Amino acid sequence: MPSDHRSKSPGAVPDEGDSPAVLVAQARRFLEDLVVFEGPRFVVPSGVFQPTMAPGLGQEGDTALEAFRREICECTRCPLGHSRKNFVFGSGAADAGIMFVGEAPGAEEDRQGLPFVGPAGQLLTKIVEAMHLSREDVFICNVLKCRPPGNRDPDPVEIASCEPFLKKQIAIVDPTIICALGRVAAHMLLKTTQSMRELRGRLHQYEGVPVIVTYHPSYLLRTPSAKRDVWEDVKRLRREFDGVEL
């Protein structure tokens, strides 16, 4: 891992964390988390995820991110700027060590103005929790900031319009590692046309930042057989981030 990208772990485990009671509790939570990946099916909670943070705001001191959000939130560079309900900037910690980059907002994201709050977002929350982290520990955003009609794939013009925004977000957050969720994010960040099968299982680089590629949560909802592959990717993501073995 490049020396100029420090590990931004949420905190070292205190000494009392080695006590038998704490270890048993951690093991129990870990086994519960694994149900997401090892169980017979994905169980997506009913209802819609309701984040506690306002759009674009994370921990105190996120002035650069908030200033950037205000600068671009009225964007109309492409036609999506005229059809959206809300501009979906991103959410999480401004100094997050792990940054998740998805494809584009869906219907629920467009309604709330927040990323990954529909069924796929609920699954992403479970994945983050299985890493023993929370959404407040990471930063989550998409390549596109506006919803494509009918949730279609982003087109090249839309991606090109939004690419500078994502690049600036990455520069501000300065993550230790990036997780590209799905083909669109992987292709934009890595400037490649390789398949997901070719991109998975390898450590890539985006301007000196390590990148792990895995399947988008929406793909997992349609293809539960891919959940074991994602779990392997997630384990590597955490290991590359701060050395923790899941």
N, C-alpha and C positions, 0 to 999 in steps of 0.2 A: 504494500500500500504506500502511496507517495507520502514522504515525510511531512509535506506541507499541509496535509489534510489530517488534522488531529482527530482522535476518537472522542466523540461527544456523548459518552455513555451517560444515562440519566443519573448515575451515581454508583460509587463502589458499594459492594455488599458489606454491611457492618458485621463486626465480629459475632454478635448474637445471632446472625443469620446461619451460623453453623450448628446451632442447637438442634437436638433431635426433633423437637416439636415443630420448629420452623421448617426444617428439611422435609418432614412428613407433609406439612401443609403445602409446601412448594410442589412436591411430587404429586399431591392430589390435584392441585390446580393444573399442573402440566398435563396429567392424564385426562382431565376434563377438556382441556384445550385441544388435545389430540383427537377428540371425537369429531371435530370439524374436518379432519383429514382422514382419519382411520375408520370412522363410522360408516354404516351402510349407505348413508346419504347425507347431503348437506342440510342442516336444519337452519333455515333463515328465520329469525325472530319475526313475529307478526308486527304490523305497524311500521312506522317510518322512523329511522334514526333521527334524533333531535340533538344536534351538537349544542354545547353550551357557549361556544365562542361566536362572536359576530363575524360576518364575512371579512376575511382579510386580516383578522386580529388574532394574535396568539398571546404569548407571555408579554409582560410589561417591558417596554423598551423596543417594541417592534416598529419603530418609527420609519425605518427605511422601507419595509414591506408595505406599511400602510400608506406611505406617501406614494409609492409606486402604484398601489391599487387605485388610489384616487386619480392618479395621472392617466390610467388606461381604462377605467371602468366604463367610460362612455364611448369606447372604440366602435367605429363603423368602417373599418378598413375593408371588410368583405360583407356580402349580403346578410350573413348571420347576425350582424350587429343590428339589423332592422327587424329580424324575426324573433329574437330571443325575448324571454320575459326578464331574465336576470343575467348579468355578467358573473361568471363563476371564477373567481380569482384563485382560490385555494385556501387552506386552513391548516393550522398547526403551529409548531414552535418555530420562531424566526431563526433560531440557531440549531435547528434539528440536525442530528448526525445522519439520519436516514431520511431520504426524500423519495416518495412514491410518485411516479408520473404515469397517469393513465391516458386515455384517448380523448374523450370529450364528455361534456355533461349530458345526462339523460333527462327525462321528463321531470323527475323529482328534484334533481339538481337545479334544473332551470327554474323550477317553482321556488325553491328555497334560496338559491344563490350560493349554495355550498357544495363542495365536491363529495362524491361517493356517499350519498345519503339514501339511495334506493336499495333494493335487494342486493345488488353487487357491492354496494358500499357497506352494508351490514356484514357481508361476508369478509370484506377487507378488514373491517374492525376486528372480527374474530381472528383473522390471520395475524394482525398486529398484536393482539392479546396473546396469541399462541407463542409469540416471540418474547413474551413477558415485558411488553411495552404497552403504551396506550396511544391513542390518537394525538394526545397532547404532547407526546414525546417526539413525534415525527412530523414531517410536513407533507401534505397531500395536495396534488394539483393535477391538471390535465394539459395535454398539448393544446387543445382548443379551449377557449374560455366561454364559448357560446354553443348552445345545443344545435347540432345539425337536424333539420326537419326529419321526422320519422326515425330518428336515431341511426341514420345512415352513416357509412364510413366518411370521415373527413376527406375532402378533395384537396389536391395539391395547392390550389390557391389559398384555401383556408389555412392549411398547415403553414404555408409560407408567411401568411399574414400574422399568425400567432407565434411563430418561432422566436422572434426577438423578445417577446414577453416571457416565454419560458426560460430563455437564456439569461435574462435579467433576474428572474426569480432564483435560478440556480446560483448566480453570482452573489446575490444578497444572502441567501441561506447558507451558502458555502458548505454543503453537506459532506460528510465523510464518505458516503456511498449513496448511489442512486439505484432504485429498483424500477425498471421499466416494465410496466404492466401491459403486455400485449404487443402486437405487431406494429401498430401505428407509432407508439411511443418509442419502441426499440429502433424502428427504421429512421425516425427523425433524429434521435440522439446519436445514433451510431453511423448514420449516413450509409446504410446498407440495404440490400433487398433480399438478404438471406431469410430463410424460413425460420419460424420459431423453433423448430426442431434443431436447426443448425446453430441458433443463437443461444439456446439454453445450455446450462451446464458449463459455461465458460465465463471467465471474468474479463469484461470489456473495459474500455476507457472512454470517458467523455471529458475532453480538455483537462486531463490529469485526474479526474474523479473516477474511481472504480464504478462499474455498472453491472448489475445482475439483471438478467432478463427472465421473466416468468410469464405465465399465462394471465390474462386479464380475469378478474373475478367473475365477470359476466360469462366468460367461456366456461368457467368451472361450474356455474349453475346449469349450463347446457350439457356439459361433458364431465360428469363426476369422476370418470375414470382417470382424469388428469390430476386429481387432487394429490396423489402420491408424488408426482413430479413437482408440484408446487411446494409441497412440504420439504422436499430435498433442496429446492431453490431457496426457500425461506431459511432453512438451517444454515445454508452457506452465507446468505445475506447477513445473518446475525454473527456468524463466525468471522466474516471479513470485517464487519463493523467494529467489534470490540473483543473478539476472541472467545465469546461465550458459545459453548456447545449445547445445543438443544437436544 
